[in-house]
Amino acid sequence: MEFLAALALLLVVAKSLEWLFERVEVHPIIAHVLTGIVLGPFVLGVVKPGEGLSVLAQFGLIMMMLYMGLTSNFSAIAQNTRKAVLVASLGVAFSFLFGFLTVYTFGKGIAAAVFIGATLGNTAIEVTSGVLVRERVKREVSSILMGAAFVDDIIAVYLIGIITGMTKGSLSMASFGVLTLKIFAFIVSALLVSELVFKRSRWFYSIVKNLNVFFTFTLILTFTLAIIAEWVGLNQIIGAYLAGLTISRLRERKDPLVVTRIKLNELIEDLQVVLTEFFIPLFFIYVGLVFNPPVKSLSLTLIGLLYVSAVLGKLLGCGLGARLSGLSWEDSMTVGIGMGGRGSLEMAILTFGLSAGIIDQALFASVVTVSMLTALTTPIFFKKYIEKRKA
């Protein structure tokens, strides 16, 4: 099939499925990935993951990371910093442990087990925010959930850097330490620049007031940080995420007329249409297109255990972190359930692992399935638990 025809078909089917799924409150990521799976080589074979679609998908990934950074609220963690960090850290630790043990038990090797454990450690902030929009919870619980999801994103950025290092060869302790320093130096430098320039300088205020100039500046910063990230041995999407995160800190700027917040919201709204309707869906569609494991290699037992590992890892780890932070058992369970969703970053990490040969198609397909299942079931579990508490 010709490129434009394939592109049109994929988008029409994906957006149609998304519309149908939204009516029953199913996350759009599931619609996009399913589109790629059904139309791709695994089922119908109508569309193949060619070079053109690959380029658009990679650009969509960079834009998705920019958008995730722009919509992140850096100040949210400040309200409950210690609690959010503890909840996120224990959630990542438990999920990593369960995922590692599951994959290693199935004889997939240490590298693959470490990779999948790291992948399962992240929480999809878009799923967490989605359940909070639909269900009312205590303000402290909501703050901890969003703060912990944000910390999870930062941890995921770090893990992406480590995984990028893994793809370039085995990591010794010395090279691991150097890479860790690079990652944190890059993150801290970007945040310091946002503090000194974006929040305090007057000349930047003139850029923000003109939306067209602000839009252009955002794109330039995104590509610049993506290139710098690659130069220092990290992944491009780390730079794209930090570009969005640094600009999002304009919310913290002291502005009596609230001009910066208004312009930031306008920028996000303008970007949202193009990104959520075109570029971001293309990335997830492409994930579905490369989903092509031999049917005999798929293990329902492995998928089931990985799903249980993903859900229990967050439920036990985040729930324990919330309890140690002083929340009641009921509120701790709410936090543990709410942190269970996986989504965008997991898909990005998985595509890196597959292309680098760290994982095979069977593991890739298994964890993609698990990510979709958690995105589907987390809102259901959360809603049922809230209703049970109110009863």
C-alpha positions as CSV (number, residue, x, y, z in Angstrom):
1,M,0.0,0.0,0.0
2,E,1.3,3.5,-0.8
3,F,2.5,5.6,2.0
4,L,-0.2,8.3,2.0
5,A,-3.0,5.7,1.6
6,A,-1.6,3.7,4.5
7,L,-1.2,6.8,6.7
8,A,-4.8,7.8,6.0
9,L,-6.2,4.4,6.7
10,L,-4.3,4.0,10.0
11,L,-5.4,7.4,11.2
12,V,-9.1,7.0,10.2
13,V,-9.3,3.5,11.9
14,A,-7.4,4.7,15.0
15,K,-9.5,7.8,15.5
16,S,-12.7,5.9,14.9
17,L,-11.8,3.3,17.5
18,E,-10.7,6.0,19.9
19,W,-14.1,7.7,19.5
20,L,-15.9,4.4,20.2
21,F,-13.6,3.5,23.2
22,E,-14.0,7.0,24.7
23,R,-17.8,6.3,25.0
24,V,-17.0,3.5,27.4
25,E,-14.1,5.4,29.1
26,V,-11.4,3.2,27.6
27,H,-8.0,5.0,27.2
28,P,-7.2,6.0,23.6
29,I,-3.7,4.4,23.7
30,I,-5.5,1.0,23.5
31,A,-7.3,2.1,20.4
32,H,-4.1,3.3,18.7
33,V,-2.0,0.2,19.5
34,L,-4.9,-2.1,18.5
35,T,-5.1,-0.3,15.1
36,G,-1.5,-1.1,14.4
37,I,-1.8,-4.7,15.6
38,V,-4.9,-5.4,13.5
39,L,-3.9,-3.6,10.3
40,G,-0.2,-4.6,10.7
41,P,1.7,-7.8,9.9
42,F,0.4,-9.6,13.1
43,V,-3.2,-9.9,11.9
44,L,-4.3,-8.5,8.5
45,G,-1.0,-7.5,7.0
46,V,-2.5,-4.5,5.2
47,V,0.1,-2.0,6.4
48,K,3.8,-2.7,7.0
49,P,6.0,-0.6,9.3
50,G,8.1,1.1,6.6
51,E,10.7,3.8,6.9
52,G,8.3,6.7,6.4
53,L,6.0,5.6,9.2
54,S,9.0,5.0,11.4
55,V,10.2,8.6,10.9
56,L,6.8,10.0,11.7
57,A,6.5,7.7,14.8
58,Q,9.9,8.9,16.1
59,F,8.9,12.5,15.6
60,G,5.6,11.8,17.3
61,L,7.6,10.3,20.2
62,I,9.7,13.5,20.6
63,M,6.5,15.6,20.4
64,M,4.8,13.4,22.9
65,M,7.6,13.8,25.4
66,L,7.5,17.6,24.9
67,Y,3.8,17.5,25.6
68,M,4.2,15.4,28.7
69,G,6.8,17.9,30.0
70,L,4.6,20.9,29.2
71,T,1.6,19.3,31.1
72,S,3.7,18.3,34.1
73,N,3.2,20.4,37.2
74,F,6.7,20.7,38.8
75,S,5.2,22.5,41.8
76,A,2.8,19.7,42.5
77,I,5.5,17.6,44.1
78,A,6.5,20.5,46.4
79,Q,3.2,20.1,48.4
80,N,4.1,16.6,49.6
81,T,7.7,16.1,48.4
82,R,8.8,13.5,50.9
83,K,5.6,11.5,50.6
84,A,5.6,11.6,46.8
85,V,9.2,10.5,46.6
86,L,8.7,7.7,49.1
87,V,5.6,6.4,47.3
88,A,7.2,6.6,43.9
89,S,10.5,5.0,44.9
90,L,8.9,2.0,46.7
91,G,6.5,1.5,43.8
92,V,9.3,1.4,41.3
93,A,11.4,-0.9,43.6
94,F,8.5,-3.5,44.1
95,S,7.5,-3.4,40.4
96,F,11.1,-3.8,39.3
97,L,11.6,-6.8,41.7
98,F,8.4,-8.6,40.6
99,G,9.0,-8.0,36.9
100,F,12.7,-9.0,37.1
101,L,11.9,-12.3,39.0
102,T,9.1,-13.1,36.6
103,V,11.1,-12.7,33.4
104,Y,14.2,-14.3,34.9
105,T,12.2,-17.3,36.1
106,F,11.0,-17.8,32.5
107,G,14.7,-18.1,31.4
108,K,14.9,-14.9,29.4
109,G,18.3,-13.8,30.7
110,I,19.5,-11.2,33.2
111,A,19.6,-8.3,30.7
112,A,16.1,-8.9,29.5
113,A,14.9,-9.3,33.1
114,V,16.5,-6.0,34.2
115,F,15.1,-4.3,31.2
116,I,11.5,-5.5,31.8
117,G,11.8,-4.8,35.5
118,A,12.8,-1.2,34.7
119,T,10.0,-0.9,32.2
120,L,7.3,-2.0,34.6
121,G,8.5,0.5,37.2
122,N,6.9,3.5,35.7
123,T,3.4,4.8,36.2
124,A,1.5,6.5,33.3
125,I,0.7,10.0,34.5
126,E,-2.0,10.3,31.9
127,V,-3.8,7.3,33.4
128,T,-3.4,8.6,36.9
129,S,-4.7,12.0,36.0
130,G,-7.6,10.4,34.1
131,V,-8.8,8.5,37.1
132,L,-8.6,11.6,39.3
133,V,-10.6,13.6,36.9
134,R,-13.4,11.0,37.0
135,E,-13.3,10.3,40.7
136,R,-13.2,12.6,43.7
137,V,-10.7,11.8,46.3
138,K,-9.1,13.7,49.2
139,R,-6.9,16.6,48.2
140,E,-3.9,15.1,50.0
141,V,-4.3,11.7,48.2
142,S,-4.7,13.5,44.9
143,S,-1.6,15.6,45.5
144,I,0.5,12.5,46.4
145,L,-0.8,10.6,43.4
146,M,0.2,13.4,41.0
147,G,3.4,14.1,42.8
148,A,4.4,10.4,42.8
149,A,3.5,10.0,39.1
150,F,5.7,13.0,38.4
151,V,8.6,11.5,40.3
152,D,8.0,8.3,38.4
153,D,8.5,10.2,35.2
154,I,11.8,11.6,36.4
155,I,12.9,8.1,37.4
156,A,11.8,6.8,34.0
157,V,13.9,9.5,32.3
158,Y,16.9,8.2,34.3
159,L,16.1,4.6,33.3
160,I,15.8,5.6,29.6
161,G,19.3,7.0,29.9
162,I,20.6,3.8,31.5
163,I,18.9,1.7,28.9
164,T,20.4,3.8,26.1
165,G,23.8,3.1,27.7
166,M,23.0,-0.6,27.8
167,T,22.3,-0.6,24.0
168,K,25.8,0.8,23.4
169,G,27.5,-2.1,25.2
170,S,27.7,-3.6,28.7
171,L,27.8,-1.2,31.6
172,S,30.7,-1.5,34.0
173,M,30.4,0.1,37.4
174,A,32.6,2.9,36.3
175,S,30.7,3.6,33.1
176,F,27.4,3.2,35.0
177,G,28.5,5.9,37.5
178,V,29.6,8.3,34.8
179,L,26.3,7.8,32.9
180,T,24.4,8.5,36.1
181,L,26.3,11.7,36.6
182,K,25.6,12.7,33.0
183,I,21.9,12.1,33.4
184,F,21.5,14.1,36.6
185,A,23.8,16.9,35.5
186,F,21.7,17.2,32.3
187,I,18.4,17.3,34.3
188,V,19.7,19.7,37.0
189,S,21.3,22.0,34.3
190,A,18.0,22.2,32.4
191,L,16.0,23.0,35.6
192,L,18.5,25.6,36.7
193,V,18.2,27.3,33.3
194,S,14.5,27.3,33.6
195,E,14.8,28.9,37.1
196,L,17.2,31.6,36.1
197,V,16.0,32.4,32.6
198,F,12.4,31.4,32.1
199,K,11.0,32.3,35.5
200,R,13.1,35.5,36.2
201,S,14.4,37.2,33.1
202,R,12.4,40.1,31.6
203,W,13.5,39.5,28.0
204,F,11.8,36.1,28.0
205,Y,8.6,37.8,29.1
206,S,8.5,39.5,25.7
207,I,8.8,36.1,23.9
208,V,5.9,34.6,25.9
209,K,3.6,37.5,25.1
210,N,3.7,36.7,21.4
211,L,2.2,33.2,21.0
212,N,3.7,32.6,17.5
213,V,7.2,33.5,18.8
214,F,6.6,31.4,21.9
215,F,5.6,28.4,19.8
216,T,8.7,28.7,17.6
217,F,11.0,29.1,20.7
218,T,9.5,26.0,22.2
219,L,10.2,23.9,19.1
220,I,13.8,25.3,18.9
221,L,14.4,24.5,22.6
222,T,13.0,21.0,22.1
223,F,15.2,20.1,19.2
224,T,18.3,21.8,20.8
225,L,18.0,19.8,24.1
226,A,17.2,16.6,22.1
227,I,20.5,17.1,20.1
228,I,22.5,18.0,23.3
229,A,21.1,14.8,25.0
230,E,22.3,12.7,22.1
231,W,25.7,14.4,22.1
232,V,26.3,13.5,25.8
233,G,25.3,9.9,25.2
234,L,21.7,10.0,26.3
235,N,18.4,9.6,24.4
236,Q,16.8,12.4,22.4
237,I,13.5,12.1,24.2
238,I,15.1,13.0,27.5
239,G,15.9,16.4,26.0
240,A,12.4,16.8,24.5
241,Y,10.8,16.0,27.9
242,L,13.1,18.4,29.7
243,A,12.3,21.1,27.2
244,G,8.6,20.8,28.0
245,L,9.3,20.5,31.8
246,T,11.4,23.7,31.9
247,I,8.8,25.7,30.0
248,S,6.1,24.3,32.2
249,R,7.8,26.0,35.1
250,L,6.4,29.3,33.8
251,R,3.4,28.4,36.0
252,E,5.6,29.3,39.0
253,R,6.5,32.8,37.7
254,K,5.3,35.7,39.8
255,D,3.1,37.5,37.4
256,P,0.4,39.9,38.7
257,L,-1.4,39.9,35.3
258,V,-1.1,36.1,35.0
259,V,0.0,36.6,31.3
260,T,2.6,33.8,31.4
261,R,0.1,31.2,32.6
262,I,-2.5,32.3,30.0
263,K,0.1,32.1,27.2
264,L,1.4,28.8,28.4
265,N,-2.2,27.4,28.5
266,E,-2.8,28.8,25.0
267,L,0.5,27.1,23.8
268,I,-0.6,23.8,25.2
269,E,-4.1,24.0,23.7
270,D,-2.6,24.8,20.2
271,L,-0.1,22.0,20.5
272,Q,-2.7,19.6,21.8
273,V,-4.8,19.5,18.7
274,V,-1.8,18.6,16.4
275,L,-0.1,16.3,18.8
276,T,-3.1,14.3,20.2
277,E,-4.9,14.0,16.8
278,F,-1.9,13.2,14.6
279,F,1.7,12.8,15.9
280,I,1.1,11.0,19.2
281,P,-1.4,8.5,17.8
282,L,1.1,7.7,15.1
283,F,3.7,6.6,17.6
284,F,1.3,4.2,19.3
285,I,0.0,2.9,16.0
286,Y,3.6,2.2,15.0
287,V,4.1,0.2,18.2
288,G,1.2,-1.9,17.1
289,L,2.7,-2.3,13.6
290,V,5.9,-3.7,15.0
291,F,4.0,-6.0,17.2
292,N,4.6,-9.2,15.3
293,P,5.7,-12.2,17.5
294,P,5.4,-15.8,16.4
295,V,2.1,-17.0,17.9
296,K,3.8,-20.1,19.4
297,S,6.2,-17.8,21.3
298,L,3.5,-16.1,23.2
299,S,2.8,-17.4,26.7
300,L,-0.5,-16.5,28.4
301,T,1.1,-17.5,31.7
302,L,4.0,-15.0,31.3
303,I,1.5,-12.3,30.3
304,G,-0.7,-13.0,33.3
305,L,2.2,-13.1,35.7
306,L,3.7,-9.9,34.3
307,Y,0.3,-8.2,34.7
308,V,0.0,-9.4,38.3
309,S,3.6,-8.1,38.9
310,A,2.7,-4.7,37.4
311,V,-0.5,-4.3,39.5
312,L,0.9,-5.8,42.7
313,G,4.2,-3.9,42.4
314,K,2.4,-0.6,42.6
315,L,-0.3,-1.7,45.0
316,L,2.2,-3.0,47.5
317,G,5.0,-0.6,46.9
318,C,3.1,2.6,46.6
319,G,0.5,1.5,49.2
320,L,3.3,0.8,51.7
321,G,5.0,4.2,50.9
322,A,1.7,6.0,51.5
323,R,1.2,4.1,54.8
324,L,4.7,4.9,56.0
325,S,3.9,8.5,55.1
326,G,1.1,8.6,57.6
327,L,-2.0,7.9,55.4
328,S,-4.7,5.6,56.6
329,W,-4.9,2.0,55.2
330,E,-7.9,3.0,53.0
331,D,-6.1,6.1,51.6
332,S,-2.9,4.0,51.1
333,M,-4.9,1.5,49.0
334,T,-6.3,4.3,47.0
335,V,-2.8,5.5,46.2
336,G,-1.6,2.0,45.4
337,I,-4.5,1.3,43.0
338,G,-4.3,4.8,41.3
339,M,-0.6,4.3,40.5
340,G,-1.2,1.0,38.7
341,G,-1.6,2.3,35.1
342,R,1.1,2.0,32.5
343,G,1.2,3.7,29.1
344,S,3.3,6.2,27.1
345,L,6.8,5.9,28.5
346,E,6.6,2.1,28.7
347,M,5.8,1.9,25.0
348,A,8.8,4.2,24.3
349,I,11.1,2.1,26.4
350,L,9.9,-1.1,24.9
351,T,10.6,0.1,21.3
352,F,14.2,1.0,22.3
353,G,14.7,-2.5,23.8
354,L,13.3,-4.3,20.8
355,S,15.3,-2.3,18.3
356,A,18.5,-2.8,20.3
357,G,17.9,-6.5,20.7
358,I,17.7,-6.5,24.5
359,I,14.3,-8.1,24.3
360,D,12.7,-10.3,21.7
361,Q,9.3,-10.0,20.0
362,A,7.7,-12.3,22.5
363,L,8.7,-10.2,25.5
364,F,7.9,-7.0,23.6
365,A,4.4,-8.2,22.7
366,S,3.8,-9.5,26.3
367,V,4.6,-6.2,28.0
368,V,2.7,-4.2,25.4
369,T,-0.3,-6.3,26.2
370,V,0.3,-5.8,29.9
371,S,0.6,-2.0,29.5
372,M,-2.8,-2.0,27.6
373,L,-4.4,-4.2,30.3
374,T,-3.3,-1.9,33.1
375,A,-4.5,1.2,31.2
376,L,-7.8,-0.6,30.8
377,T,-8.3,-2.0,34.3
378,T,-6.8,0.7,36.6
379,P,-9.7,3.2,36.1
380,I,-12.1,0.3,36.7
381,F,-10.4,-0.9,39.9
382,F,-10.1,2.7,41.1
383,K,-13.8,3.5,40.5
384,K,-14.9,0.3,42.2
385,Y,-12.7,0.9,45.2
386,I,-13.9,4.5,45.7
387,E,-17.6,3.4,45.4
388,K,-16.9,0.6,48.0
389,R,-15.4,3.2,50.4
390,K,-18.4,5.5,50.0
391,A,-20.9,2.7,50.5
